[in-house]
Amino acid sequence: MAKVLGIGNATLDIIHVVDHYPDENDEIRCRQRIVRRGGNAANTLVVLSQLGVTCSWAGVLVNNPDAEIILDDLRRYHIDTSPCRHVDSGSIPVSSVLLSRDTGSRSITHYRDLPEYGLRDFESIKLDEFDWLHFEGRNIDETRRMLDSLRAGAAVIPCSIEIEKPRAGIDALFPYADVLLFSRDYGLAMGFPGPLSLLTAVKERCPQTELFCSWGAAGAAAINSRGDTFESAAFPPAKVVDTLGAGDTFNAAVISGCLDGMDTSAILARACRLAGEKCGQYGFDGLGKSWVP
């Protein structure tokens, strides 16, 4: 099986399920409270593991009971956490999520009091054991140093970078990636009306890079290394119940498709289908079960 290393966040998600979003200063009843492991990189690895990929996570954990919730969940999905750095102070990042039963959409507030994973941690990993590296596009300066270190090494390992938010300097990471994975939030913040217009603009700077962008209910687009463009409609479930992690699921399907040697059109359709499947269920259990060899 292919081996993937994901570098980025794992969080503690505290999810309050409500019938609908409250107005400001309202008080409404919470129908369900769920505490589970989250985080972009960790979510992507959890989906990849269910698609038959061997996964490892590189991030930072503080030694407290909240970290055990994260570790127990990652163990359940057979994800190796040996590349992690453990610290004794700070707190696990917490995402407080309001999830609407009416629409399936979510609103998130995020609290972080933890050091970021850095170059020194990254250089302690035996990278030649991996077939693919996936980076969250965060902590820009240190991520760039890690990517420089990767390029300087003897092993040639393809990598993907998730571009979720318009962080200062994040475009400096673009040329390092074999695959760039953009979100609708990033595209809208940069003033693009749709995924293909965003990818066309990026392609001028990164002509050899495979580009993908998910755009929620409007589907997704991709441009391959030859410059061919592709679009896919979304595949919504019968009822949208939980969009939390749909983008991370899309990214996992893209990485899995690349590892399987699929063509860009098939990868894009697979990613949209799996993201739609995710939106129709709470959490990540059982995603893509019929696809696992």
DOMAR-47633 format. One record per atom (N, C-alpha, C): residue in one letter; x, y, z. Coordinates in pm, whole numbers, plus 50000, padded with zeros to 5 digits. Example, Ala and Ser with C-alpha at 12.3 -4.5 7.8 and 13.67 -1.06 7.14 Angstrom:
# DOMAR-47633
a513194943150780
a512304955050780
a513204967050780
s512854977550708
s513674989450714
s512905000350787
//
This chain:
# DOMAR-47633
m500844988050000
m500005000050000
m500875012550000
a500395023149936
a501095035949936
a501125041550077
k502185049350107
k502335055450238
k502325070650223
v501485077250301
v501335091750295
v501645097650433
l502415108450434
l502665116250554
l501915129450542
g501075132550641
g500355145250645
g500955154150752
i501255166650715
i501845176350807
i500855187450830
g500375188850953
g499385199250980
g498675196951112
n497425200851118
n496685201651242
n495835189351273
a495725186551402
a494615178751456
a494005187251566
t492695187251575
t492005195651672
t490995187551751
l490505193651857
l489355188351928
l488145196351880
d487215189751814
d486005196251764
d484875194251864
i484305205351909
i483135205051996
i481965210151914
i481075200951877
i480035203851778
i478685204651847
h477995215751826
h476635217451876
h475685217151757
v474815206951754
v473845205551646
v472575212951685
v472175222451599
v470985230651625
v470025229351507
d468765232451530
d467785231651422
d468095241751311
h468535253551352
h468855264251257
h469785274051328
y470425282451252
y471305292151313
y470515302551393
p470995306051511
p470295316351590
p470585330351537
d469675339351561
d469965353451540
d470845358451654
e471475369851632
e472325375451737
e471505377851864
n472065373751977
n471465375252109
n470295365852134
d470105356052043
d469095345652065
d469585335152163
e468665327752220
e468985315652297
e468145304352239
i468805293952188
i468085282652128
i468585269652189
r467825259052168
r468185246052224
r469175238852132
c470185232852192
c471125224252120
c470545210152117
r470405204451997
r469805191251984
r470775179852011
q472055182551989
q473065172152012
q474415178752032
r475225173352121
r476595178152143
r477545166752115
i478495169152024
i479435158751981
i480855163952005
v481675155852066
v483105159052082
v483895148752003
r484675153351905
r485435144051824
r486705150651773
r487585142351721
r488825147251662
r488555153851528
g489225165151504
g489105172251377
g490475176751329
g490475187251250
g491725192451194
g491905188351049
n492305197650965
n492355195050821
n493215183150784
a494485183350825
a495395172550787
a494935159250845
a494505159450970
a494065146951033
a492825141550965
n491875150250930
n490685145650858
n491055139050725
t491945145450651
t492355140150521
t492995126350537
l493825124750639
l494465111850662
l493455101150701
v492465104850781
v491435095250821
v490685090050698
v490385098750604
v489705094350482
v490655085950396
l491895090250382
l492865082550304
l493045068550360
s493085067450491
s493255054250553
s492105045050514
q490885050550507
q489735042450468
q489735039150319
l490535046350242
l490665043450099
l491835034050071
g492415028250177
g493445018150159
g494865023450158
v495075035650209
v496405041650213
v496965040550354
t498245037650367
t498925037550497
t499335051850531
c498925056650649
c499065070950680
c499835073450809
s500585084550809
s501255089650928
s500935104350941
w500855108951066
w500555123051091
w501715129651165
a502125141451116
a503165149551180
a502525162451227
g502425164051357
g501855176051416
g502335177351559
v501715186251634
v502105188751773
v500975184651865
l501325177651972
l500365173452074
l500855177852211
v499965183052291
v500285186152430
v499885174252515
n500665171552617
n500435159652700
n499325162452801
n498075160552758
n496935162052848
n495785153152799
p494705152252875
p493615142952835
p492995145952700
d492955158752658
d492395161852527
d493185155152415
a494505154452433
a495325147852331
a494995133052321
e494605126852430
e494255112652426
e493025110252340
i492085119752338
i490915118352250
i491375117852105
i492305126652069
i492815127051932
i493595114451901
l494485110451991
l495305098551967
l494455085951957
d493455084652042
d492595072852038
d491865072051904
d491415083351855
d490695083351728
d491635079951612
l492815085651610
l493755082651502
l494195068051506
r494355062551624
r494685048151635
r493555039651577
r492325043951599
r491165036551548
r491215035551396
y491785045651332
y491925045651186
y493315040951141
h494095035451235
h495405029651203
h496385040051148
i496335052051203
i497245062751159
i498405063651257
d499595062751204
d500825063451282
d501065077851327
t501345079851455
t501605093351509
t503035094951558
s503925085751522
s505305086751571
s506045099251524
p505695105551408
p506395117851371
p505985130151452
c505005128851543
c504515140351618
c505535145351719
r505425158251752
r506175163951863
r505225165651981
h505665161452100
h504865162552221
h505425173652310
v504555181952361
v504965193052449
v504175192052579
d504685198652683
d504085197652816
d503205209452852
s503245220252773
s502425232052805
s501625236352684
g500595244352710
g499685248452605
g498425240052608
s497655240652502
s496415232952497
s496155228552354
i495455217352341
i495065212352210
i494205222852140
p494435225652013
p493545234851940
p492105229951947
v491195239251972
v489775235951986
v488965243651882
s488145236451806
s487205242651714
s485795241051773
s485155252151798
s483765251951844
s482865253651722
v482035243751698
v481295242951571
v479795243651597
l479115252351525
l477665252851524
l477195246451394
l476475235251404
l476065227551287
l474545228051273
s474075233251160
s472655235151138
s472025222451078
r470975217151146
r470245205751088
r469415210150968
d469075222850962
d468265228050853
d469015227550720
t470305231150722
t471085232250597
t472275222850591
g472735217450705
g473945209350708
g475215217650708
s475105230850700
s476295239350699
s476795241450841
r478025246550852
r478635248150985
r479345261650994
s479375266951115
s480165278851146
s481135275051257
i482365280351248
i483445275651336
i484165287451400
t484415286451530
t485405294951595
t486545285951639
h487765290951629
h488945282551654
h489855289251756
y490275281351855
y491215286151956
y492475277751952
r493635284451952
r494905277351946
r495885283152047
d496505274452125
d497565278352218
d498605267152218
l499265265452104
l500185254252086
l501235258151982
p502485254152001
p503495257151898
p503165250251767
e503675255751659
e503505249551528
e504605239151505
y504285229451421
y505285219751377
y506305226851289
g507605223951310
g508625231651241
g509665223151169
l510635230151112
l511665223551032
l512445213251113
r512785216551236
r513575207051317
r512805194051336
d511505195051360
d510685182951373
d510665175251242
f510485182451133
f510375176351000
f511645168950962
e512785174750995
e514065168750955
e514385155951032
s513625153051136
s513855140551211
s513115128651150
i512305131151047
i511495120550985
i512275113950872
k512175100850860
k512775093550748
k511825094350629
l512025104750550
l511075107650443
l511075097250332
d512205090150314
d512255080450204
d511325068650226
e510675067950342
e509695057350367
e508335060550306
f508165072850256
f506845077250213
f506775078850062
d505555076750010
d505285078349867
d504675091849835
w504195098949937
w503515111749915
w503555119750045
l503735132950034
l503635141950148
l502505151850123
h501715154350226
h500625163950216
h500785174550324
f500825187250284
f501025198350376
f499765206850384
e499415210950506
e498465221950520
e499185234950489
g498535243750416
g499135256750386
g498965266450501
r499705264450606
r499655272750725
r501095274450775
n501305282850877
n502655284350933
n503655286050818
i503445296450736
i504015297350603
i505545296550603
d506205304050689
d507675304350687
d508265290650715
e507755283850818
e508285270650852
e507915260350746
t506725261350691
t506345252050584
t507245253650464
r507585266050432
r508495268350319
r509875262350348
r510345263450471
r511625257450506
r511575242250493
m510455236450534
m510295221850519
m510315217850372
l509645225650290
l509625222550147
l510995224450083
d511745234450127
d513125236050080
d513965224050120
s513785219350243
s514515207650290
s514155195350209
l512875194050177
l512425182650095
l513085183049958
r513135194649896
r513745195849763
r515235193049767
a515875196549877
a517325194749888
a517695180349917
g516735172149958
g517035158449994
g517225149549872
a517705137649899
a517995128249790
a516725122049734
a515745119849820
a514515113149777
a513615122949701
v513065118549590
v512105126449514
v510705121549551
i509995129549631
i508695125449683
i507665135849639
p506625131749569
p505605141449531
p504885146949653
c504415159249642
c503725165249756
c502535173549709
s501565174249795
s500395182849775
s500365193149886
i499775204749855
i499615215349954
i498165220049949
e497545220450065
e496185225750076
e496235240850093
i495525248150009
i495435262650018
i494005265950056
e493765267150187
e492395268950236
e492055283550258
k493025291150310
k492745305050348
k493805314250287
p493465326950265
p494425336450207
p495385342050311
r496265333550362
r497255337750460
r498345345850392
a498925355050466
a499985363550411
a501155354950363
g501535356750237
g502685349650182
g502425335450137
i501175331050141
i500915316950110
i501235313649964
d501145323549876
d501445320749735
d502885316949712
a503775319749809
a505165315549798
a505305300249802
l504285293349852
l504325278749859
l503935272249726
f503245279549640
f502675273449519
f503695265949434
p504875271749405
p505795264949313
p506375251949366
y506245249249496
y506825237149553
y505975224749529
a504695226549499
a503755215349501
a503685208149367
d503505195149373
d503105187549255
d501595188649234
v500855190049345
v499405191649341
v499025202749439
l498275212649390
l497735223149476
l496235221049488
l495725222149612
l494335219449643
l493715232149702
f492885238849626
f492315251649667
f490885249849718
s490495258849807
s489125258949859
s488335270449797
r487015269449806
r486155280449762
r486405292949845
d486635291349976
d486885302950061
d488085310950012
y489135303849974
y490315310749922
y489975317949792
g489315311049702
g488985317049573
g488125329449587
l487095328849670
l486235340449691
l486995352049754
a487845348849851
a488615359449917
a489555366449820
m490005359149717
m490915364949618
m490155371149500
g488825371049507
g488035378049408
g487675370149284
f487785356849288
f487465348749170
f486015344249176
p485305344449062
p483895340649063
p483645325649062
g484655317749031
g484485303349025
g485815296249024
p485805282949034
p487055275449050
p487965276048928
l487395275748809
l488235275348690
l488975288448668
s488345299648700
s489035312548686
s490205313548783
l490035308348903
l491145308048999
l492295299448948
l491985287448904
l493035278248861
l493755283348735
t493015289748647
t493635295348526
t494665305948562
a494345314148662
a495285324448706
a496525318248771
v496325307948853
v497455301348919
v498325294048818
k497705288648713
k498435280748614
k499535288848546
e499345301748531
e500365310148469
e501655310048551
r501505308748681
r502675308648770
r503235294648790
c502385284648783
c502785270848813
c502405261748696
p503085262848583
p502635255848462
p502675240648471
q503535234948555
q503675220448561
q502875214148675
t502175222248752
t501495217348871
t500075212848838
e499645201848901
e498245197548892
e497435206048990
l496355211948941
l495565221349022
l494135216249038
f493635216849161
f492245212849189
f491615223449279
c490335225749260
c489615235049346
c488185230149364
s487785228149489
s486395224649519
s485605237349546
w484335237449502
w483515249649513
w482135246149569
g482125236749664
g480885233349732
g479815228149638
a478615233449652
a477485228849573
a477625231749425
a478555240649389
a478795243949248
a479765234149182
g480225224149254
g481125214149195
g482585217649213
a483405214349115
a484845216149127
a485455216948989
a486725221148986
a487455221948859
a488885217348882
a489555214148772
a490955210048777
a491645213948647
i492955216148655
i493795217948537
i495005208948555
n495275200448457
n496405191148472
n497715197448426
s498775189748434
s500115195148405
s500275198948258
r499405193848172
r499455197348029
r498615209847997
g497885214648096
g497035226248076
g495615223148036
d495245210248034
d493865206448003
d492955209948122
t491785215148093
t490865219148199
t489715209148212
f489235207848335
f488165198248365
f487215204648467
e485955201448454
e484955205848551
e484055194048587
s483555194248710
s482635183848754
s481515190248834
a480325185348814
a479225189448900
a479405183449039
a478725189249136
a478685183249269
a477785170949267
f477965162449368
f477125150549383
f476485151149521
p475465159649536
p474885161549670
p474145149049715
p474145146549846
p473365135249899
p471885138649899
a471065128849931
a469615131149939
a469295142250039
k470055142650149
k469935153450247
k471315157050298
v471635169750295
v472905174450351
v472765175350502
v473605167850575
v473495167850721
v474755173150790
d475925172550724
d477165176450792
d478235179550687
t478485192350662
t479515196150565
t480895197550629
l480985195550760
l482265196950828
l483255186450779
g484355190850718
g485355181550667
g485155177350523
a484165183350454
a483925179450314
a485125183150227
g485715194650250
g486905198450173
g488085189350199
d488265185250324
d489335175950358
d489105162450290
t487845158450280
t487495146050212
t487795147050062
f487435158150001
f487765160749861
f489265159349839
n490055165449926
n491515164949912
n492035150649922
a491475143050014
a491905129050029
a491645121149902
a490475123349842
a490145116149720
a491065119849606
v491465132649598
v492415136749495
v493755129749514
i494275129849637
i495555123549664
i495495108549633
s494415102149677
s494245087849650
s494225085149500
g493515093449425
g493455091649280
g494795093449213
c495575103149261
c496925105049207
c497795092849235
l497715087549356
l498505075749391
l498085063649308
d496805063049272
d496305051849191
d496575053649042
g497145065249003
g497455067548863
g496245070748777
m495175075548835
m493975078848759
m494195091548678
d493415093348572
d493515105848497
d492755116848569
t493035129348532
t492535140748608
t491015141148612
s490365138248500
s488905138548495
s488305128648594
a488865116548599
a488355106348691
a488615110048836
i489795115948862
i490115120348998
i489115130849045
l488815140348958
l487915151248994
l486515145949026
a486025137148941
a484695131448965
a484675123249095
r485755115649117
r485835107549241
r485825116649363
a486565127549359
a486645136749473
a485295143249500
c484585147249395
c483265153349414
c482275143249470
r482335130849422
r481425120449473
r481675117649621
l482945116649660
l483245113349799
l482905125049891
a483155137449845
a482785149049926
a481265149649944
g480525146249838
g479075145749850
g478615135049948
e479275123549943
e478955112750038
e479185117450180
k480285124550202
k480595129750336
k479495139150385
c478985147750297
c477975157450338
c476665150750381
g476465138450340
g475255131250374
g475345123250502
q476435124450579
q476575116850703
q477335125050806
y477145121750932
y477945127651038
y479285120451046
g480355128051056
g481675122151072
g482185115550945
f483185106750962
f483935101350849
f483865086150836
d483215079450927
d483215064850925
d482585059350797
g483275049850735
g482715042550623
g482785049450489
l483485060850481
l483545068050353
l484285059850247
g483705059150127
g484375052550017
g484615037850037
k483825031450119
k484065017350153
k484105008450029
s483255011349932
s483205002749812
s484395004849721
w485195015549747
w486355018149660
w487625011049706
v487645006649833
v488875000749887
v489124987249822
p490344985149767
p490624972249702
p490614960749801
//
